[in-house]
Amino acid sequence: MLDIEWWHDAAYGYIWKLAASGFAWEYLRRNDEYRHDCQTLALTGRQDTKQLKLFAHRWGLLFPK
């Protein structure tokens, strides 16, 4: 777990100006399980469509076509 004071305006004041999608990304990118899944996916090399769909479904992601 990160040992930071996230409530300080100097560090995270911009959070209040984010759209919902931006806030969701800030939250998601700090999730240890999400980061682990990203690393695992990256280490497997070339991903197939099934792997990417499972990853996207698990994390509620939408990828542009």
C-alpha positions, 0 to 999 in steps of 0.5 A, spaced: 500 500 500 502 506 498 504 511 504 502 518 501 497 523 503 492 523 497 488 528 501 493 534 500 491 539 495 498 540 492 499 533 490 492 531 488 488 538 487 487 536 480 482 530 482 476 535 483 477 537 476 477 530 472 471 527 468 469 521 471 473 517 466 479 521 468 478 519 476 476 512 474 483 511 471 487 515 477 483 510 481 484 504 477 492 505 475 493 505 483 490 498 484 495 492 485 491 487 482 490 491 475 497 493 475 499 485 476 494 483 470 498 489 466 505 486 467 502 479 466 499 481 459 505 485 457 510 479 459 506 474 455 508 478 449 504 478 443 497 478 446 491 474 442 484 477 442 481 472 447 486 475 452 485 482 451 477 481 451 478 477 458 482 483 461 478 488 458 472 485 461 475 483 468 477 491 469 471 494 465 475 497 460 473 499 453 478 499 447 477 504 441 477 500 434 
